[in-house]
Amino acid sequence: MQLSLQSFTTLVQNMAAAVQSAASQTLDLTVGSTVRAILEANASIALWLQWLILQVLQSTRAATSAGADLDTWVADFTLTRLPAVAATGSVTFSRFTATGQAVVPPGALVRTSDGTQTFAAVTDTTNRAWSSGEGGYVVPAGVLSVTVPVSAQTAGSAGNVQPAAIALLAAAIPGIDAVTNPEALTNGLDAESDAALCARFQSFIQSRSRATPAAVGYAVASIQQGLRYVLEENLNSAGVPTMGSFVVTVDDGSGDPSTALLSSVQSAIEAVRPVGSTFAVQPPTVISVPVGLSISVGQGVAGPTISTNVANALSTFINALPIGAPLPLTRVAQVAYAADPQIQNVTNVQINGTPSDLLPSPTSVIKASLVTVS
């Protein structure tokens, strides 16, 4: 039922009409009169009660609830809000002299130049500089720097800092003098928004007791924020047609989701898959492509700065493409134009060395290996 709301003025007018109609003589309802003051006081209380009713009504449905009210509402259905995701990337530790060996331990803290964001080095045994014996990343004698992976200490989009934003060592590391991040840190996400949680709740309801693609999609989306997936039915992981089998290709935006993430997706799908079916979970096939183009700018314009802006904009756009999305030449030109209003013309656009669109397979994702702007 739709609640009919009334403003303060309407409440006073309706009260005055009701009182006057019940009186045998004309009442003094001018501003400052006793009767007018009583009516206005009652209208204020009615307005407050109306507001309380609205608060209760908003809390009784997921679509109109917000914040903690929405959390408690969906909790009755065993749902929880997806947490924030920490930004990840790499930083380069360097030194001025390379006479001896230095070791960067896991957990080494670095900060942005303004001190607002802190990042910690994480263990990566596949990194060439990693040494189990030393318990960290080794910078051998004669070598001036080492690049190691880091993760934001505070999860959220604020950790997605720009290149060269990290410049401080939070604590001294023997043999290390400086730190910076050559590339932007990415993949940081804030906690799931109210709108996203409501949309996921709808998917939850629609997928209950159903072994459908929607149920599989909901299972994948509930692992963490930012996941993208492609579901292929009646195929096995080798791409061979196989009835009763399906393949789910998952990407977290990096093109190389971790084994732990793929295992979590595997477990989530196992809980909703159709009986008698088989499935496989796999990462996308990464297609690393160089992109080149030429730009024209007016006289007196800082060409190198604009070229850098274009390269950064294109890298961000290409690396954010979902699984199976194509990379058209026209989109490359469009992103280049949008990178700076001082660009007059974009020519000689090439993807992978050819002036043609790049069309990946349904389970491939395109990443920019190099963006050259001349």
N, C-alpha and C positions, 0 to 999 in steps of 0.2 A: 504494500500500500504506500502511495506517495504521500509524504508528510507535507502539509500546507504550512509554510513558514510565514511569519508575520514580523514586520519591522517594529521598532519601538513606537514610531508615530502611529502605525496602524493599530497597535494594541491599545494605545491611549484613546484613539478615535472610537474604536469599537466599545471600549469600556464606558466612555462618555455617552455614547448613544444608548447603551443598555441602561445606565443609571438614569439618564434623562427620561427614557421611555417609561420607567417605573415610578417616576416622581410625579406628583400632582401639580407642581409649580416649576417655573423655570429656575434652573440651578446656575450658580455662578461658577463657570468653568474657565474664567480668564486666568492668564498666567499669574501665579502668586497666590491664587485662592486656595483655601483649605482642601476643597474637594478635588481640585486639579492636582495638588501635591499628593493626595492619597492615591489617585489614579496613576500618576506617574511612578510612584513607589511600587505599586502593584505590577505595573508594566515592566519595570526593571527586574522584578523577581520572575515574572513570566518569561522574560527574555533569557534570563539565566537558566531557568528550567528547560527552555527550548534548546539551548546550547547543550545541556547535559543529555537530553534525548538524542540529539544528533550524534554526540560522541558514542553513545551506546549503539545506535544504529550502524555507525561506521565500523564498530568493532565486531559486529555480528556477521560480517561477510568478508571474505578474503579480498574481494575486489575493491573494497573501500577501507580496509585496514591498512595501517602503516607502522613501520618500525617494530617495536616490541609486541604490539598487538597482533601484527601479521605473523610474527614468529610463533607466538603462542597458538594462534589459529591453526596454522599448518602443522604444528607439533602434534595436534590430535590425530593427524594422519601419518605420523612418523617422519615427516619432512623437516629438514633443517636448512637454514640459509647457508649457501656455499660461502666458505671463508675467502678472505683476500688472498691473493697470490703474490709471492715475493718476486721482484724483478731479478733477472739474471743476466750475466754477461761476462766480460773478461776485462782485467786491468793489467797494466804492465808495470812491474816493479823495476826500478833502474838504480844505478849508482854511478858516481863520478870516477872512481878508480876500480880496476878489476884485478887487483894484485892477489886476492885470496878468494876462497869459496864463501858463498853466502847461502842461507837456507830460509825460504819463506814458509812458515808453518801453516797448516790448516787452521782457520779461525783468526788469522791475522786481520785486523780491522783497518779499514780505510774510510775516509769521509770525503764528501763534496767540499769544495772550497769555502762554502758558506756554513759548513758544519751541520746542516740540517738532516742529511741522509748518511747512514753508516752501512757499510758492506763488509762481509766477511769472506775470506778465501775458503773455498770448499775443496774437498778431496776429489781428485780425478786421476785415477790410476792409469788412464790411457794417455795422459799428458806426457810428452817426452821428457819434461823436466822433473817428473815425479820420481822420488826415491823412497822406497819402503824402509831402507836402512837408515836414512837420514830423517825419515818421518816428515817430509815436506818437499817443496819444490826447490831444486838445487840450481844455483847460479854458479857455474864452475869458474875457476880462475881464468881470466882473459875474456870473460863474457860480461857485458855491461847490463843486460836486462833479461827478464823472464816474464812471460805472459801466463797468467793463471785465471781460472774461473772464480767468480764471486757471486754471492747472493745477498740481496738486501736484508738487513736485520729486521726492518719493519715492513711487513707485507703491504702492498697497495700500489696504485699507479704513480704515486710520488717517487717511487724508486726508479722510474723510467727516465733516467737523467741523460742529457745530451753528451756527445763526445767531449772529452777534456774537462768534464764537470768535476770528476774525482781528482783531487790534488793533494790530499792530506793523509799522512800516516797517523792513525789514532794512537798507536804505541810504537816505540822505537823497535826496529828490526835490525840486528847487527849486520853491517855490510850493505844495507839498503838505504838510499838517500831520498828517493822520490817515487811517486806513483802517479799514473794517469790512466784514463780509459780511452783508447784510440777510437772505439766505436760506442754508440749509445747502448745503454742497458735497456732491455725490453722484457715483455711478457708480464710485467707487474699489473695486477688488477685489484681494484677495490672490492670489498665484500659485495656479494650479490645484491643488486638493487631491489626495491620493493616491486617494481614493474617486472623485472626478470623473474623474481620468485613467484609472482602471481601467474606469469606465463608458464613457468615450469610446473606449477601446481595443476594448471589445466591439463598439461601433458600427462601428469601423474594420474589424474582421474581418467583420462581417455585411454590410458594404457593398462589399467587394472585388469587382471585376469585375461589378458590378450597376448598371445605370442605373435605379435605383429611387428612390422618395421618401426612403428611409432613406439612400441614398448622397448625395442632394442635401442632406438635413438634416445629415449628418456633415460635408460640405464647408462648410456655413455655420457650424456649431458650432466648427469648427477655426480660424476666423479670429481670434477673440478671445473672452474670457469675457464672459458677460452678454448675449450676443445672443439675441434671440427672433425667430422667423420663422413665417410662415404660407405654405403652398404650396397653390396652387389650380391644378388640372389642367384642360386643355382650355378655357382662357380666355386672351385676350390682355390687355395692360395696360389696355385700355379697358373690360374686363369683358364683351367680346363672346365668345360661345362659338366657339372655334377649335380644331379637332382638331389634336393634335400640338404644342400650345403650352401653356406653363405660366408662372405668375407667382409670384415669391417676394417677399413683403413682409417687410422686415427692420427691426428696431428695436434700438437699443442701450440702451434705457431712457430716452432723452431725448425720443423722439418725432420727432427731427430728425437722423438719422444723417448723417454727413458724406459728401461726394461720394467722398472717398478710400476710406471704408469700403464704400460701395456698389460701387465699382469692384473692390475686393478680393473681395467676395462674387461679383461677376459672373465674375471670373477663376476662382475656386474651383469654381463650378457648371459653367463651361465645360469643365472637365477631367473631369466625370463625367456630363454630360447625355447622354441617349439620342441616337444618330445620327438625323438627319432631323428633329429637334425644334427648336423655337425657344422662347426664354424671355425674360423681362424681370425685372429686379430693381428694386424701388421701395421708398420709405419709406412708413410708414403715414400714413393721413390722421388728423390730430390733431383731436380734438373737445374744445375747451376749454369746460368747464362750471362755472358757479357752483353752489355747494352751500350751503344754509342750514338751520339747525335751532335749536331752543330747548332749553335745559337747565334743570333745577331742581336746586338744591343746598340743603343745610341751613343754618340760621342760623349766623352766625359763620364761614362758610367763604369763602375768598378766591375770589369768583366770577370776576374778570378773569383770574386765574392759571389756573383750570380751563378757562376759555374758550380761552385760548391753547394749553393742552395738547391740547384737543380739536381745535382748528383744525390744529395741527401734525400730530397723529396722522392726521387725515383726509387732509391733503395728501399725507403720505407714502404712505398706503394707496392713494389714487386714482392718484397718479403712478407707482406700481409695478405697475399693472394690465397684464397682457400684451395683445398684439394681439387684438382681437376680444372681449375679456372684457367682460361687462355690468357695470353698476353698479346693484345693487338697493338700494332704500330700506332694507331690513332690514339689509343689510351696513353701510350708513352709520350706522344707529342702534347696531349692535353695536360698531363701532369707537369710536364716541363713548362708550358705556358703559365700554369697556375702557380708555379713556384716563385715567380717574381714578375710584377707588372711591367718592369722595364724591358722585358724580352720582346723584341719586335718580330722575330721569325725563328722557326725551328725547322731545320732541314737535315737531310742525310741520316734519318733515323734507321738504325740497324739493330736487330736482335740476333744474337749468336752469329754475327758477321753477315747477315743477309737482310734485305729490306722486305721482310715478310712476317706475318703473324706467327706466333708460336702456339701450337695446339698440343697440350700435354695429354697423356692418357688419363682416364678417370681416377686413377689412384696415384697420380704424380702431382707434385707441387713445385712451382717455379721459385727459385731464389736467385738474387742478383749476385753474381761473383765479382763483377767489376762494372762500374758505370763511368764511361768516358764522355766528358762534355768538352767540346772544342769550340 
